[in-house]
Amino acid sequence: MPGPRSKTSNQAELTLGDYLQKILTARVYDVAVETALEPAKNLSKRLANQVFLKREDTQPVFSFKLRGAYNKMSRLTSEQLARGVICASAGNHAQGVALAAQRLGCKALIVMPVTTPQLKVAAVKALGGTAVLHGDSYSDAHARALALQTEHDLTFVHPFDDPDVIAGQGTIAMEILRQHQGPIDAVFVAIGGGGLISGVAAYIKAVRPEIKVIGVQTKDSDAMLQSVRAGKRVTLTDVGLFADGTAVKTVGVETFRLARQWVDDFVVVDTDAVCAAIKDVFQDTRCVLEPSGAMGVAAIKQYAQTHGCKGKTFVAITCGANMNFDRLRFVADRAEVGEQREAVFAVTIPEARGSFKHFCELIGPRAVTEFNYRISDTKQAHVFVGLAINEGDDAIKLARKFTRQGFETLDLTEDELAKQHVRHMVGGRSELAQDERLYRFVFPERPGALMRFLSSMHPGWNISLFHYRNQGADYGRILVGIQVPGTDKKAFKAFLEELAYPCVDETDNPAYRLFLR
């Protein structure tokens, strides 16, 4: 991956020795703390490799960004500080600049897109920064910041493409090598604009060049990888916003030069893998990372599997924890797929008495994570089902098993449309749902609970609607439509009493009548 050096404009290129000196003399500890290098015990055991987490998510602003911002701003002249600073940011850099300005006693103007979550805008204001909301994207905010810089004669604090910012971030590597003086095989670093990996790579290659520095990007925000491969900076047309901390369309001039020279390899991870990594870190630390903060962990898992690594020592920089609470639902949903512990299928079942039960018998004791079905055809039923799996090829084996038994099966595990939207849209009104009774049940989350329900049902009753999603609790909430003839009301009541699962009759619910009846 490393290639020949490119030229930076209007200045002599800084050497590795120059960066080593800048990192060793960086001023960061007025605001930053030396974060812990913690072993991820559960993950290490699972991977059969020693995994350490460099806990930058525990900084005062829950991100490493204050290191570079403060190092840059602490070197400004008194005149520059008196005039104030400005930056463009949608999150972590904004908070770093605001905190640095508060400590240095200068004003900070932070230009943020209007789409910035209120949580982050409030955090900037709480630190004394002045937030200016402009445009729909970082690019819009950046253009406005440059205009305001000229208008008010402010100093621009770049989020990544500045040697002093890079040197501030490089102090993370200095701490890692001081905290763990034994063998380290690789350090995994998330890349947005490239400031963090540039500083980390510069220090490691100057002091311990045998340690690999591996950059991590998401599939939909891989500007650095594309640039290194092309031998020139590439601007992405669009970037994914799930890992918003690394969603950068164009990397820096200086960060591109350093990454080309000193980054050993790149790993590209997807959304599901990042969600699984967030869960991994939570299980080891009880802390919730933001998506960008978990990318290094996702990359270690992928790298270890791809290269068959055993007994190696890896470090992931958990670079941020500014997670919006509302995202946790999405993360939890996708983590099981990212861990290759859930497979999602569309299965076609003959619309005949007993076929649903036969399909459930094929599933056996395997945990059902999701089941969505609505009667719509007299001959075939199309169900959306999620199943717990033990390893990646389990999904293939299950699909073949269902198909052999006459249930046409489509594997949707990698289908974004299915995972994001279709799973929530299975249903609707049906003229075939005559004599339908609708019930909400609470099922115990244990093997056999569903089969007990099906086995207890009268063979003359038909399931016309079924919706279930395992949300990680020890009980499951299930919505069931059952076609019960009016003459069977007494028998149906006896069935519910014998079943003894908590339930609520929703047949007269107005939402049901509007959308499903």
C-alpha positions in Angstrom: 0.0 0.0 0.0 2.7 2.6 0.8 3.8 4.5 -2.2 6.1 7.4 -3.2 5.8 10.6 -1.3 3.6 13.3 -2.8 4.4 17.0 -2.4 2.4 19.3 0.0 2.0 22.8 -1.2 3.7 25.9 0.0 5.8 24.2 2.7 8.7 21.7 3.0 7.6 18.2 3.8 7.9 17.2 7.4 10.0 14.1 8.0 9.4 11.3 10.3 11.9 12.8 12.7 10.0 16.1 12.6 6.8 14.4 13.5 8.4 12.5 16.3 9.7 15.7 17.8 6.3 17.4 17.4 4.5 14.5 19.1 7.0 14.3 22.0 6.6 18.1 22.6 2.8 18.2 22.0 0.7 20.0 24.6 -2.4 17.9 25.2 -2.6 17.1 28.9 -3.9 20.5 30.0 -7.3 19.1 28.7 -6.8 15.5 27.8 -6.2 12.5 30.1 -3.9 9.5 29.5 -6.5 6.9 28.7 -6.3 3.3 29.7 -5.1 0.5 27.5 -7.6 -2.2 28.6 -7.6 -5.9 27.6 -10.9 -7.0 26.0 -11.0 -10.3 27.9 -14.2 -11.8 26.4 -13.3 -10.8 22.8 -9.7 -12.0 23.2 -10.9 -15.4 24.4 -13.3 -15.7 21.5 -10.7 -14.7 18.9 -7.8 -16.6 20.4 -5.8 -13.4 20.1 -4.9 -10.8 22.7 -7.0 -7.7 22.0 -6.4 -4.3 23.8 -8.7 -1.3 23.7 -7.2 2.2 23.8 -10.0 3.9 25.5 -10.2 7.4 23.9 -13.9 7.2 24.4 -13.2 8.1 28.0 -11.8 11.6 27.3 -13.7 14.6 28.7 -15.5 15.1 25.4 -15.8 11.3 24.8 -13.4 11.5 21.8 -9.7 11.8 21.0 -10.4 15.0 19.0 -9.5 17.4 21.9 -5.8 16.3 21.7 -5.2 17.8 18.2 -7.5 20.8 18.7 -5.8 21.8 21.9 -2.2 21.2 20.6 -3.0 23.4 17.6 -4.7 26.2 19.6 -2.1 26.2 22.4 0.5 27.3 19.8 -1.4 30.3 18.6 -0.1 33.7 19.4 -1.8 35.9 22.0 -3.1 38.1 19.2 -4.7 35.1 17.4 -6.3 33.9 20.6 -7.7 37.4 21.2 -9.4 37.4 17.8 -10.7 33.8 18.3 -10.9 30.6 16.4 -13.4 29.0 14.0 -14.0 25.4 12.8 -16.5 23.4 10.8 -17.6 20.2 12.4 -20.7 18.0 12.9 -19.6 16.6 16.2 -16.4 15.5 18.0 -14.0 18.1 16.6 -16.5 20.8 17.5 -16.5 19.8 21.1 -12.7 19.5 21.2 -12.3 23.1 19.9 -14.9 24.4 22.3 -13.2 22.8 25.3 -9.8 24.0 24.2 -11.1 27.6 23.7 -12.7 27.5 27.1 -9.3 26.5 28.7 -7.4 29.0 26.7 -9.8 31.8 27.3 -10.7 32.6 23.7 -13.9 32.7 21.7 -14.8 29.8 19.4 -17.2 29.9 16.5 -18.4 26.4 15.5 -20.2 26.1 12.2 -22.3 23.0 12.1 -24.8 21.6 9.5 -28.4 22.2 10.4 -28.8 18.4 10.4 -26.5 18.1 13.4 -28.2 16.3 16.4 -29.3 18.7 19.1 -27.3 16.7 21.6 -24.0 17.8 19.9 -25.1 21.4 19.4 -26.0 21.6 23.1 -22.6 20.1 24.1 -20.8 22.8 22.1 -22.8 25.5 23.8 -22.3 24.0 27.2 -18.5 24.3 26.7 -18.8 28.0 25.8 -18.7 27.7 22.0 -20.9 29.7 19.7 -22.8 27.3 17.4 -23.7 28.5 13.9 -26.0 26.2 12.0 -25.6 26.3 8.2 -26.3 24.0 5.3 -27.2 20.3 5.1 -23.7 18.8 5.0 -20.2 19.2 6.4 -19.2 20.7 3.0 -21.8 23.4 3.4 -20.6 24.2 6.9 -17.0 24.2 5.9 -17.6 26.7 3.1 -19.5 29.0 5.5 -16.7 28.7 8.1 -14.1 29.8 5.6 -16.3 32.8 4.7 -16.7 33.7 8.4 -13.0 33.3 9.0 -12.2 36.0 6.5 -15.0 38.2 7.6 -14.0 38.2 11.3 -10.3 37.5 11.0 -10.4 34.3 12.9 -8.0 31.4 13.0 -9.3 28.2 11.3 -8.7 25.0 13.3 -8.7 22.2 10.8 -10.1 18.8 12.0 -7.3 16.8 10.5 -5.1 18.3 7.8 -2.7 20.3 10.1 0.7 19.1 11.4 0.0 20.3 14.9 -3.4 18.6 15.0 -1.8 15.4 13.6 0.9 15.6 16.3 -1.7 16.0 19.0 -3.4 12.8 17.9 0.0 11.1 17.7 0.3 11.2 21.5 -2.2 8.3 21.6 0.5 6.1 20.0 3.1 7.4 22.5 0.8 6.3 25.3 0.1 2.9 23.8 3.8 2.0 23.4 4.5 3.2 26.9 1.6 1.3 28.4 2.4 -2.0 26.6 6.1 -2.5 26.0 5.8 -6.1 24.9 5.1 -7.4 21.4 2.3 -5.7 19.4 1.5 -7.1 16.0 -0.8 -4.4 14.8 -2.7 -1.2 15.8 -6.1 -0.7 14.1 -7.2 2.9 13.5 -10.4 4.3 12.1 -9.9 6.8 9.3 -12.1 9.8 8.4 -9.9 12.6 7.1 -6.8 10.9 8.3 -5.5 13.0 11.2 -5.6 10.2 13.8 -3.9 7.5 11.7 -1.3 10.0 10.4 -0.2 10.9 14.0 -0.4 7.3 15.2 1.6 5.9 12.2 4.2 8.6 12.4 5.0 7.8 16.0 4.9 4.0 15.7 7.1 3.9 12.6 9.6 6.2 14.2 9.8 4.2 17.4 8.6 0.6 16.8 8.5 0.2 13.0 7.9 -3.6 13.2 4.3 -2.9 14.4 1.8 -2.8 11.6 -0.5 0.2 11.4 -3.8 -0.8 9.8 -6.4 1.8 8.7 -10.1 1.0 8.9 -12.8 2.5 6.8 -16.5 1.6 6.1 -17.6 0.4 2.7 -19.5 3.6 2.0 -16.8 6.1 3.3 -13.5 4.8 2.0 -11.9 8.0 0.6 -8.4 7.2 2.0 -8.3 3.7 0.6 -9.5 4.8 -2.8 -7.0 7.7 -2.8 -4.0 5.4 -1.8 -5.0 2.9 -4.6 -5.3 5.7 -7.1 -2.1 7.4 -6.1 -4.0 10.7 -5.7 -6.7 12.2 -3.5 -10.1 11.0 -4.6 -13.3 12.8 -3.7 -16.3 10.6 -3.0 -19.6 11.7 -4.5 -21.4 10.7 -1.4 -20.6 9.1 2.0 -22.5 6.9 4.4 -23.7 8.6 7.6 -24.0 5.7 10.0 -20.4 6.1 11.1 -20.7 9.8 10.9 -17.4 10.5 12.7 -15.5 9.1 9.7 -17.8 10.2 6.9 -15.4 12.4 4.9 -15.5 12.8 1.2 -12.0 14.1 0.7 -8.9 13.3 2.9 -6.3 15.9 3.7 -3.2 16.7 1.6 -0.8 16.0 4.4 -2.8 13.1 5.9 -2.8 11.5 2.4 1.0 11.8 2.1 1.6 10.3 5.5 -0.9 7.5 5.1 0.6 6.5 1.7 4.0 6.2 3.3 3.4 4.8 6.7 0.1 2.9 6.8 0.7 -0.8 6.2 -2.7 -2.1 5.2 -6.4 -1.3 5.2 -9.5 -3.1 6.3 -13.0 -2.2 5.1 -15.9 -3.1 7.3 -19.7 -2.9 6.9 -22.5 -1.6 9.0 -23.4 -4.9 10.5 -19.8 -5.6 11.5 -19.6 -2.3 13.3 -22.9 -2.9 15.1 -21.5 -6.3 16.3 -18.3 -4.6 17.4 -20.3 -2.0 19.5 -21.9 -5.0 21.2 -18.5 -6.7 21.8 -17.1 -3.6 23.5 -20.2 -3.3 25.6 -19.9 -6.8 26.8 -16.3 -6.3 27.8 -16.5 -2.7 29.2 -20.2 -1.9 29.7 -19.6 1.2 27.6 -21.4 2.1 24.4 -19.2 3.3 21.5 -20.3 5.4 18.6 -20.0 3.6 15.3 -16.7 5.2 14.3 -15.3 4.4 17.7 -16.0 0.6 17.2 -14.5 0.4 13.7 -11.1 -0.7 14.9 -12.6 -3.6 16.9 -14.7 -4.7 13.8 -11.5 -4.7 11.8 -9.6 -6.8 14.3 -12.3 -9.5 14.1 -12.3 -9.4 10.3 -8.5 -9.4 10.0 -8.1 -12.3 12.5 -10.6 -14.4 10.6 -9.2 -13.5 7.1 -5.6 -14.2 8.0 -6.2 -17.1 10.4 -4.4 -15.3 13.3 -3.9 -17.0 16.6 -1.9 -15.8 19.6 -1.3 -12.3 18.1 -1.5 -9.0 20.0 -3.8 -6.4 18.5 -4.8 -2.9 19.7 -7.9 -1.0 18.6 -8.3 2.7 19.3 -11.9 3.2 20.5 -11.9 6.7 19.4 -15.3 8.0 20.3 -18.5 7.4 22.3 -20.8 10.3 21.2 -23.6 7.9 20.3 -27.2 9.2 19.8 -29.4 7.1 22.1 -32.0 6.6 19.4 -29.5 4.7 17.3 -29.2 1.9 19.8 -32.4 0.2 18.5 -30.8 -0.1 15.0 -27.5 -1.2 16.5 -29.1 -4.0 18.5 -31.1 -5.1 15.4 -28.1 -5.4 13.2 -25.5 -6.7 15.7 -26.7 -10.3 15.5 -26.3 -10.3 11.7 -22.9 -8.6 12.0 -21.7 -11.4 14.4 -23.0 -14.0 11.9 -25.4 -15.2 14.6 -28.5 -14.4 12.7 -29.7 -15.4 9.2 -32.7 -13.8 7.5 -34.9 -15.7 5.0 -37.9 -15.3 2.8 -39.7 -18.7 2.8 -42.6 -19.7 0.7 -44.9 -22.1 2.5 -48.0 -23.9 1.0 -51.1 -22.3 2.4 -52.4 -25.6 3.9 -53.4 -26.8 7.4 -50.3 -27.9 9.3 -47.7 -26.5 6.9 -46.7 -23.7 9.3 -46.3 -26.3 12.1 -44.2 -28.5 9.8 -41.9 -25.6 9.0 -41.4 -24.9 12.7 -40.6 -28.6 13.2 -37.8 -28.2 10.6 -36.4 -25.2 12.6 -36.3 -27.5 15.6 -34.7 -26.1 18.8 -32.9 -23.3 17.0 -33.9 -19.9 18.3 -36.3 -17.8 16.1 -35.3 -14.2 16.2 -38.0 -12.8 13.9 -41.2 -14.1 12.2 -43.5 -11.9 10.0 -46.4 -13.3 8.1 -49.8 -12.1 6.8 -52.3 -14.3 4.9 -52.5 -13.0 1.3 -53.0 -16.0 -1.1 -55.1 -19.1 -1.0 -52.2 -21.3 -2.3 -49.0 -19.9 -0.9 -47.7 -18.0 2.2 -44.6 -15.8 2.1 -43.0 -15.5 5.5 -40.0 -13.3 6.6 -38.0 -15.3 9.2 -34.9 -14.7 11.2 -33.0 -17.6 12.8 -30.1 -17.8 15.2 -27.0 -19.5 13.6 -23.7 -20.6 14.9 -21.4 -19.8 12.0 -21.6 -18.2 8.5 -22.4 -21.4 6.4 -25.3 -22.3 8.7 -27.4 -20.0 6.6 -26.6 -21.9 3.5 -27.3 -25.2 5.1 -30.7 -24.0 6.5 -31.7 -22.7 3.1 -30.9 -26.0 1.5 -32.8 -27.9 4.2 -35.9 -25.9 3.8 -35.8 -26.1 0.0 -35.4 -29.9 0.2 -38.6 -30.1 2.3 -40.6 -28.2 -0.3 -40.2 -24.7 1.2 -38.8 -22.4 -1.5 -36.2 -20.2 0.4 -34.4 -16.9 -0.4 -31.5 -15.9 1.8 -31.8 -12.2 2.7 -29.0 -12.0 5.2 -27.0 -9.5 3.1 -30.0 -7.7 1.6 -30.1 -4.1 2.8 -33.7 -3.5 1.6 -35.0 -6.5 3.4 -33.1 -5.7 6.7 -33.9 -2.0 6.8 -37.4 -1.8 5.4 -39.2 -5.0 4.2 -39.0 -6.7 7.6 -41.2 -3.9 9.0 -43.7 -3.8 6.1 -44.9 -7.4 6.0 -48.6 -7.3 6.5 -51.7 -5.3 5.4 -55.3 -5.9 4.9 -56.5 -9.3 3.6 -59.9 -10.4 2.3 -58.9 -13.9 3.2 -58.7 -13.1 7.0 -62.3 -14.0 7.8 -63.3 -14.7 11.4 -59.9 -13.4 12.5 -59.2 -12.8 16.1 -56.1 -10.7 17.0 -54.1 -11.3 20.2 -50.9 -10.0 21.7 -49.1 -12.7 23.6 -46.1 -12.7 25.9 -44.1 -15.9 25.2 -41.3 -17.1 27.4 -38.0 -17.0 25.5 -37.1 -20.6 25.6 -37.0 -23.5 23.2 -40.4 -25.1 22.5 -42.6 -22.1 23.5 -43.8 -21.6 19.9 -44.3 -25.3 19.3 -46.4 -25.6 22.5 -48.6 -22.8 21.2 -49.0 -24.4 17.8 -49.6 -27.9 19.2 -52.3 -26.6 21.6 -54.3 -25.0 18.8 -57.4 -26.7 17.3 -56.5 -28.2 13.9 -59.4 -26.3 12.4 -58.1 -22.9 13.3 -55.7 -21.1 10.9 -53.0 -18.6 11.7 -53.6 -15.6 9.4 -51.1 -13.2 10.9 -47.9 -13.6 12.9 -45.4 -11.0 14.0 -42.5 -11.6 16.3 -39.0 -10.0 16.9 -36.6 -11.1 19.7 -35.5 -7.9 21.4 -33.0 -9.5 23.8 -35.4 -9.9 26.7 -36.2 -13.2 28.5 -39.7 -13.0 27.0 -41.0 -12.3 23.5 -43.9 -10.1 22.4 -45.9 -11.8 19.7 -48.9 -10.6 17.6 -51.0 -13.4 16.3 -54.1 -13.5 14.0 -56.2 -16.7 14.3 -59.2 -17.5 12.2 -61.7 -18.9 14.7 -65.3 -19.7 13.6 -68.0 -18.1 15.7 -69.1 -21.6 16.8 -65.7 -22.2 18.4 -65.6 -19.2 20.8 -66.0 -21.4 23.9 -63.2 -23.8 22.7 -60.9 -20.8 21.9 -61.4 -19.4 25.4 -60.5 -22.8 26.9 -57.4 -22.9 24.6 -56.2 -19.5 25.9 -56.8 -20.6 29.6 -54.9 -23.8 29.1 -52.0 -22.1 27.3 -51.6 -19.7 30.2 -49.4 -17.2 28.2 -50.3 -13.6 29.1 -52.3 -12.1 26.3 -54.5 -9.2 25.3 -57.4 -9.3 22.8 -56.8 -6.6 20.2 -59.6 -7.5 17.8 -61.3 -4.2 18.4 -58.2 -2.1 18.4 -58.7 0.9 16.0 -55.2 0.7 14.6 -55.8 -3.0 13.7 -59.0 -2.1 12.0 -57.4 0.7 10.0 -54.3 -1.1 8.7 -54.7 -4.8 9.0 -58.4 -5.8 9.1 
